[in-house]
Amino acid sequence: MASRSEEDLCCPVCKEVFSDPVVLSCSHSFCKDCLKNWWRQNLTQQCPVCKRRSSKSDPPLNRVLKNLCESFLQDRDQGSSEASETLCSLHSEKLRLFCLDHQQPVCLVCRDSEKHTNHRFRPIDEASLWIEGTPHIS
């Protein structure tokens, strides 16, 4: 389910985060393409929400909303990539340890699993130092 702030940034027609939002005289905003398509399909230049007739065939860009949406999408994308890098894909737990035997980051649940029985671990922040000090075979 979308968060409240995300819902506020969604077009009432496509239900997605606004893309090139335009604003009508009634103050409702829509993705530019969504509005154009809606007008074409309904053969009328009404607001899809309140049905008020629009006098402008090319409504102005809602710059503030466009900037908010771009910022929201950037933050959301950055957050999801950070989360995928730091959470275990099996247990959705934070990757806190590095298994020296398997040469991979693991969560605490993985550490206690049979797959990692009798393995050696280091805290994840120390693992890079340990790996750098290990001779590599070419």
N, CA, C and O of each residue as an XYZ file, in Angstrom:
552
protein
N       0.840     -1.185      0.000
C       0.000      0.000      0.000
C       0.882      1.244      0.000
O       1.901      1.289      0.688
N       0.487      2.248     -0.770
C       1.281      3.469     -0.871
C       1.171      4.284      0.408
O       0.120      4.318      1.048
N       2.258      4.933      0.769
C       2.240      5.794      1.949
C       1.435      7.047      1.633
O       1.187      7.361      0.469
N       1.028      7.761      2.680
C       0.224      8.972      2.486
C       0.953      9.979      1.599
O       0.343     10.557      0.699
N       2.237     10.197      1.835
C       2.972     11.170      1.021
C       3.046     10.719     -0.435
O       3.006     11.549     -1.342
N       3.152      9.424     -0.663
C       3.183      8.935     -2.041
C       1.816      9.110     -2.697
O       1.736      9.462     -3.874
N       0.746      8.869     -1.950
C      -0.600      9.060     -2.496
C      -0.809     10.504     -2.930
O      -1.451     10.762     -3.948
N      -0.273     11.442     -2.163
C      -0.411     12.859     -2.491
C       0.328     13.220     -3.776
O       0.027     14.238     -4.398
N       1.278     12.405     -4.171
C       2.075     12.670     -5.369
C       1.632     11.820     -6.557
O       2.351     11.714     -7.550
N       0.445     11.214     -6.453
C      -0.047     10.336     -7.513
C      -1.139     10.999     -8.342
O      -2.007     11.702     -7.825
N      -1.066     10.756     -9.610
C      -2.063     11.243    -10.557
C      -3.386     10.509    -10.311
O      -3.388      9.286    -10.170
N      -4.514     11.235    -10.255
C      -5.802     10.569    -10.036
C      -6.243      9.691    -11.210
O      -7.136      8.858    -11.050
N      -5.639      9.861    -12.373
C      -6.014      9.054    -13.535
C      -5.238      7.736    -13.567
O      -5.842      6.664    -13.606
N      -3.909      7.807    -13.552
C      -3.090      6.584    -13.681
C      -2.695      5.976    -12.338
O      -2.239      4.834    -12.288
N      -2.866      6.726    -11.251
C      -2.536      6.272     -9.885
C      -1.040      6.058     -9.669
O      -0.639      5.389     -8.717
N      -0.216      6.623    -10.548
C       1.241      6.566    -10.420
C       1.751      7.937     -9.998
O       1.020      8.925    -10.067
N       3.019      7.995     -9.556
C       3.624      9.281     -9.227
C       3.608     10.141    -10.494
O       3.926      9.669    -11.586
N       3.233     11.408    -10.325
C       3.075     12.318    -11.467
C       4.293     12.321    -12.388
O       5.440     12.291    -11.942
N       4.005     12.360    -13.684
C       5.026     12.524    -14.706
C       4.637     13.766    -15.506
O       3.574     13.792    -16.127
N       5.483     14.791    -15.497
C       5.180     16.073    -16.148
C       3.797     16.588    -15.736
O       2.921     16.750    -16.586
N       3.597     16.844    -14.444
C       2.270     17.259    -13.974
C       1.858     18.637    -14.486
O       2.653     19.576    -14.514
N       0.600     18.728    -14.886
C       0.003     19.998    -15.288
C      -1.134     20.295    -14.318
O      -1.698     19.390    -13.704
N      -1.459     21.575    -14.192
C      -2.512     21.983    -13.261
C      -3.627     22.691    -14.031
O      -3.375     23.528    -14.897
N      -4.864     22.331    -13.691
C      -6.025     22.968    -14.312
C      -6.479     24.161    -13.476
O      -6.020     24.341    -12.348
N      -7.367     24.964    -14.019
C      -7.852     26.150    -13.303
C      -8.605     25.777    -12.026
O      -8.726     26.604    -11.122
N      -9.107     24.555    -11.938
C      -9.796     24.088    -10.727
C      -8.803     23.647     -9.654
O      -9.208     23.260     -8.557
N      -7.508     23.702     -9.961
C      -6.391     23.342     -9.067
C      -6.094     21.853     -8.995
O      -5.224     21.447     -8.224
N      -6.780     21.031     -9.763
C      -6.435     19.610     -9.816
C      -5.257     19.420    -10.771
O      -5.153     20.091    -11.797
N      -4.374     18.491    -10.409
C      -3.192     18.210    -11.231
C      -3.254     16.795    -11.780
O      -3.841     15.898    -11.175
N      -2.630     16.616    -12.948
C      -2.596     15.329    -13.640
C      -1.289     15.217    -14.410
O      -0.647     16.224    -14.708
N      -0.896     13.987    -14.730
C       0.213     13.807    -15.669
C      -0.254     14.422    -16.993
O      -1.418     14.284    -17.371
N       0.628     15.074    -17.667
C       0.266     15.729    -18.929
C      -0.346     14.726    -19.910
O      -1.397     14.986    -20.495
N       0.320     13.578    -20.085
C      -0.172     12.573    -21.031
C      -1.497     11.966    -20.583
O      -2.365     11.691    -21.411
N      -1.658     11.757    -19.277
C      -2.917     11.198    -18.763
C      -4.083     12.125    -19.076
O      -5.144     11.683    -19.518
N      -3.873     13.411    -18.842
C      -4.941     14.385    -19.094
C      -5.280     14.451    -20.580
O      -6.452     14.443    -20.954
N      -4.255     14.516    -21.424
C      -4.489     14.580    -22.878
C      -5.260     13.340    -23.351
O      -6.204     13.448    -24.134
N      -4.848     12.165    -22.867
C      -5.537     10.927    -23.251
C      -6.975     10.905    -22.744
O      -7.882     10.482    -23.460
N      -7.183     11.359    -21.516
C      -8.528     11.375    -20.934
C      -9.435     12.292    -21.746
O     -10.576     11.943    -22.048
N      -8.915     13.475    -22.097
C      -9.686     14.417    -22.908
C     -10.010     13.821    -24.277
O     -11.124     13.981    -24.774
N      -9.050     13.140    -24.883
C      -9.256     12.545    -26.209
C     -10.315     11.440    -26.139
O     -11.192     11.363    -26.999
N     -10.233     10.592    -25.121
C     -11.184      9.475    -24.991
C     -12.596      9.951    -24.661
O     -13.577      9.359    -25.110
N     -12.693     11.021    -23.873
C     -14.004     11.504    -23.442
C     -14.551     12.637    -24.315
O     -15.658     13.128    -24.091
N     -13.769     13.039    -25.299
C     -14.174     14.089    -26.243
C     -14.632     15.369    -25.552
O     -15.536     16.060    -26.022
N     -13.988     15.667    -24.428
C     -14.316     16.881    -23.690
C     -13.102     17.351    -22.902
O     -12.256     16.545    -22.514
N     -13.020     18.652    -22.669
C     -11.912     19.217    -21.899
C     -12.356     19.519    -20.479
O     -12.282     20.659    -20.020
N     -12.816     18.485    -19.792
C     -13.236     18.618    -18.399
C     -12.168     18.057    -17.481
O     -11.345     17.232    -17.878
N     -12.204     18.530    -16.237
C     -11.336     17.949    -15.215
C     -11.845     16.540    -14.916
O     -13.035     16.373    -14.649
N     -10.985     15.525    -14.954
C     -11.416     14.159    -14.652
C     -11.941     13.976    -13.219
O     -12.656     13.013    -12.939
N     -11.589     14.893    -12.320
C     -12.028     14.770    -10.926
C     -13.341     15.505    -10.675
O     -14.319     14.902    -10.232
N     -13.365     16.808    -10.957
C     -14.544     17.617    -10.603
C     -15.450     17.935    -11.800
O     -16.521     18.518    -11.631
N     -15.024     17.555    -12.993
C     -15.773     17.751    -14.246
C     -15.911     19.213    -14.668
O     -16.698     19.529    -15.560
N     -15.162     20.088    -14.043
C     -15.184     21.503    -14.436
C     -14.505     21.648    -15.799
O     -13.458     21.050    -16.046
N     -15.099     22.431    -16.663
C     -14.567     22.623    -18.016
C     -13.290     23.450    -17.959
O     -13.215     24.452    -17.247
N     -12.293     23.020    -18.716
C     -11.018     23.730    -18.772
C     -10.992     24.628    -20.001
O     -11.319     24.198    -21.108
N     -10.601     25.871    -19.792
C     -10.533     26.817    -20.907
C      -9.222     26.690    -21.684
O      -9.116     27.163    -22.816
N      -8.231     26.052    -21.073
C      -6.917     25.925    -21.712
C      -6.736     24.517    -22.281
O      -6.906     23.520    -21.580
N      -6.392     24.462    -23.553
C      -6.148     23.152    -24.166
C      -4.743     22.642    -23.855
O      -4.446     21.462    -24.039
N      -3.891     23.537    -23.385
C      -2.526     23.164    -23.009
C      -2.241     23.728    -21.610
O      -1.618     24.783    -21.489
N      -2.690     23.039    -20.556
C      -2.534     23.554    -19.187
C      -1.066     23.711    -18.797
O      -0.207     22.993    -19.308
N      -0.779     24.644    -17.896
C       0.608     24.907    -17.499
C       1.203     23.785    -16.643
O       0.502     23.088    -15.909
N       2.495     23.645    -16.767
C       3.248     22.686    -15.963
C       3.191     23.107    -14.494
O       3.338     24.287    -14.177
N       2.980     22.155    -13.613
C       3.002     22.409    -12.171
C       4.436     22.133    -11.710
O       4.763     21.013    -11.317
N       5.280     23.151    -11.762
C       6.718     22.991    -11.496
C       7.014     22.525    -10.072
O       7.893     21.690     -9.856
N       6.287     23.061     -9.117
C       6.521     22.667     -7.720
C       6.236     21.178     -7.548
O       7.024     20.453     -6.940
N       5.112     20.731     -8.083
C       4.754     19.321     -7.981
C       5.752     18.448     -8.742
O       6.114     17.367     -8.277
N       6.191     18.907     -9.892
C       7.190     18.153    -10.674
C       8.472     17.966     -9.860
O       9.022     16.866     -9.809
N       8.946     19.041     -9.225
C      10.163     18.953     -8.409
C       9.971     18.035     -7.208
O      10.868     17.264     -6.868
N       8.811     18.114     -6.566
C       8.527     17.230     -5.428
C       8.531     15.762     -5.857
O       9.087     14.908     -5.167
N       7.915     15.483     -6.986
C       7.854     14.100     -7.483
C       9.237     13.572     -7.843
O       9.574     12.432     -7.523
N      10.032     14.397     -8.505
C      11.386     13.972     -8.867
C      12.215     13.694     -7.625
O      12.959     12.715     -7.576
N      12.089     14.544     -6.633
C      12.821     14.359     -5.379
C      12.353     13.093     -4.663
O      13.166     12.322     -4.154
N      11.038     12.886     -4.628
C      10.476     11.695     -3.992
C      10.984     10.426     -4.674
O      11.413      9.489     -4.000
N      10.938     10.392     -6.002
C      11.381      9.209     -6.746
C      12.865      8.944     -6.543
O      13.284      7.793     -6.420
N      13.650      9.996     -6.507
C      15.092      9.841     -6.289
C      15.354      9.256     -4.902
O      16.153      8.331     -4.759
N      14.683      9.794     -3.880
C      14.848      9.285     -2.514
C      14.385      7.840     -2.406
O      15.039      7.017     -1.765
N      13.250      7.534     -3.039
C      12.703      6.178     -2.980
C      13.639      5.187     -3.662
O      13.901      4.110     -3.126
N      14.140      5.543     -4.832
C      15.049      4.653     -5.558
C      16.354      4.459     -4.811
O      16.885      3.350     -4.763
N      16.872      5.521     -4.231
C      18.116      5.434     -3.462
C      17.903      4.566     -2.229
O      18.759      3.748     -1.892
N      16.782      4.736     -1.559
C      16.479      3.949     -0.365
C      16.320      2.475     -0.674
O      16.779      1.632      0.096
N      15.673      2.142     -1.798
C      15.478      0.733     -2.123
C      16.787      0.073     -2.524
O      16.993     -1.106     -2.234
N      17.679      0.810     -3.189
C      18.965      0.203     -3.554
C      19.836      0.024     -2.318
O      20.568     -0.961     -2.216
N      19.766      0.968     -1.371
C      20.525      0.820     -0.128
C      19.994     -0.355      0.676
O      20.772     -1.119      1.248
N      18.673     -0.507      0.725
C      18.073     -1.597      1.490
C      18.458     -2.945      0.898
O      18.747     -3.886      1.638
N      18.467     -3.049     -0.435
C      18.809     -4.326     -1.046
C      20.271     -4.678     -0.809
O      20.623     -5.857     -0.807
N      21.128     -3.684     -0.610
C      22.540     -3.945     -0.365
C      22.802     -4.352      1.081
O      23.794     -5.032      1.344
N      21.960     -3.965      2.017
C      22.257     -4.182      3.424
C      21.372     -5.218      4.090
O      21.584     -5.523      5.264
N      20.388     -5.774      3.393
C      19.510     -6.773      3.988
C      19.751     -8.142      3.365
O      20.004     -8.267      2.167
N      19.665     -9.155      4.204
C      19.810    -10.540      3.752
C      18.626    -10.896      2.851
O      17.475    -10.644      3.207
N      18.906    -11.474      1.699
C      17.840    -11.840      0.770
C      17.005    -13.011      1.286
O      15.860    -13.180      0.869
N      17.561    -13.820      2.186
C      16.823    -14.954      2.745
C      15.965    -14.580      3.943
O      14.843    -15.067      4.085
N      16.497    -13.707      4.813
C      15.829    -13.426      6.090
C      15.417    -11.973      6.284
O      14.804    -11.639      7.298
N      15.736    -11.117      5.345
C      15.444     -9.676      5.440
C      15.997     -9.056      6.719
O      15.433     -8.106      7.263
N      17.097     -9.606      7.181
C      17.800     -9.083      8.357
C      19.012     -8.299      7.872
O      19.492     -8.510      6.758
N      19.496     -7.409      8.699
C      20.664     -6.611      8.344
C      21.904     -7.508      8.234
O      22.113     -8.391      9.065
N      22.715     -7.276      7.211
C      23.955     -8.032      7.016
C      25.014     -7.444      7.941
O      25.595     -6.400      7.648
N      25.259     -8.120      9.057
C      26.172     -7.597     10.077
C      27.521     -8.314     10.093
O      28.495     -7.796     10.639
N      27.577     -9.497      9.497
C      28.793    -10.314      9.555
C      29.257    -10.696      8.155
O      28.509    -10.624      7.180
N      30.523    -11.105      8.094
C      31.092    -11.600      6.847
C      31.604    -13.005      7.109
O      32.438    -13.209      7.992
N      31.108    -13.983      6.342
C      31.560    -15.367      6.485
C      32.880    -15.499      5.723
O      32.922    -15.363      4.500
N      33.951    -15.766      6.466
C      35.274    -15.880      5.847
C      35.381    -17.138      4.995
O      36.137    -17.169      4.024
N      34.632    -18.171      5.352
C      34.691    -19.429      4.605
C      33.963    -19.336      3.257
O      34.440    -19.858      2.249
N      32.816    -18.674      3.253
C      32.055    -18.524      2.009
C      32.335    -17.208      1.300
O      31.874    -16.994      0.179
N      33.094    -16.316      1.956
C      33.430    -15.016      1.370
C      32.175    -14.234      0.976
O      32.062    -13.730     -0.142
N      31.228    -14.145      1.930
C      30.000    -13.402      1.658
C      29.438    -12.794      2.931
O      29.634    -13.337      4.018
N      28.740    -11.671      2.806
C      28.093    -11.082      3.980
C      26.906    -11.944      4.402
O      26.218    -12.526      3.564
N      26.676    -12.016      5.707
C      25.569    -12.812      6.243
C      24.888    -12.061      7.390
O      25.467    -11.165      8.003
N      23.648    -12.454      7.657
C      22.932    -11.901      8.804
C      23.145    -12.840      9.997
O      23.787    -13.881      9.857
N      22.617    -12.480     11.153
C      22.787    -13.304     12.354
C      22.051    -14.635     12.231
O      22.499    -15.638     12.786
N      20.929    -14.659     11.515
C      20.184    -15.907     11.317
C      20.997    -16.860     10.447
O      21.068    -18.056     10.728
N      21.610    -16.328      9.392
C      22.471    -17.157      8.527
C      23.629    -17.749      9.331
O      23.964    -18.925      9.181
N      24.234    -16.924     10.183
C      25.376    -17.380     10.984
C      25.009    -18.612     11.801
O      25.817    -19.529     11.945
N      23.788    -18.633     12.337
C      23.360    -19.737     13.193
C      22.769    -20.906     12.413
O      22.372    -21.903     13.015
N      22.704    -20.806     11.106
C      22.120    -21.883     10.300
C      23.142    -22.993     10.052
O      24.342    -22.809     10.255
N      22.643    -24.144      9.611
C      23.520    -25.292      9.328
C      24.500    -24.986      8.202
O      25.613    -25.511      8.183
N      24.094    -24.155      7.284
C      24.943    -23.824      6.138
C      26.277    -23.225      6.579
O      27.282    -23.370      5.884
N      26.290    -22.554      7.730
C      27.497    -21.872      8.194
C      28.054    -22.476      9.492
O      28.774    -21.804     10.230
N      27.721    -23.738      9.766
C      28.226    -24.399     10.971
C      29.750    -24.444     10.953
O      30.355    -24.802      9.943
N      30.369    -24.077     12.082
C      31.823    -24.080     12.273
C      32.576    -23.135     11.328
O      33.772    -23.313     11.098
N      31.890    -22.147     10.788
C      32.558    -21.172      9.923
C      33.133    -20.032     10.749
O      32.757    -19.827     11.903
N      34.047    -19.300     10.138
C      34.661    -18.138     10.789
C      33.985    -16.872     10.272
O      33.712    -16.744      9.079
N      33.715    -15.932     11.194
C      33.021    -14.688     10.856
C      33.787    -13.488     11.371
O      34.541    -13.584     12.339
N      33.588    -12.376     10.726
C      34.109    -11.087     11.172
C      32.966    -10.082     11.063
O      32.080    -10.240     10.223
N      32.981     -9.051     11.907
C      32.005     -7.972     11.698
C      32.194     -7.415     10.288
O      33.319     -7.321      9.796
N      31.107     -7.054      9.653
C      31.156     -6.639      8.250
C      32.113     -5.475      8.010
O      32.765     -5.414      6.968
N      32.203     -4.547      8.971
C      33.092     -3.398      8.774
C      34.566     -3.780      8.875
O      35.427     -3.077      8.345
N      34.863     -4.896      9.555
C      36.247     -5.367      9.649
C      36.623     -6.284      8.490
O      37.807     -6.509      8.239
N      35.639     -6.810      7.791
C      35.888     -7.803      6.742
C      36.760     -7.254      5.625
O      37.628     -7.962      5.115
N      36.541     -6.005      5.239
C      37.343     -5.449      4.141
C      38.813     -5.381      4.526
O      39.683     -5.589      3.681
N      39.101     -5.091      5.795
C      40.495     -5.063      6.258
C      41.097     -6.462      6.219
O      42.249     -6.632      5.820
N      40.320     -7.471      6.632
C      40.800     -8.852      6.643
C      41.075     -9.321      5.217
O      42.097     -9.955      4.954
N      40.155     -9.004      4.290
C      40.303     -9.429      2.894
C      41.521     -8.767      2.258
O      42.255     -9.414      1.511
N      41.745     -7.479      2.545
C      42.901     -6.767      1.991
C      44.212     -7.372      2.469
O      45.197     -7.363      1.732
N      44.244     -7.900      3.694
C      45.466     -8.470      4.250
C      45.715     -9.903      3.822
O      46.786    -10.446      4.090
N      44.745    -10.529      3.160
C      44.872    -11.913      2.722
C      45.547    -11.962      1.356
O      45.145    -11.238      0.445
N      46.576    -12.810      1.198
C      47.214    -12.922     -0.123
C      46.233    -13.508     -1.141
O      45.525    -14.471     -0.848
N      46.201    -12.925     -2.323
C      45.297    -13.391     -3.377
C      46.060    -14.271     -4.353
O      47.205    -13.993     -4.707
N      45.402    -15.331     -4.777
C      46.006    -16.246     -5.750
C      45.588    -15.797     -7.138
O      44.396    -15.650     -7.409
N      46.553    -15.576     -8.021
C      46.234    -15.113     -9.379
C      46.023    -16.289    -10.284
O      45.744    -16.113    -11.470
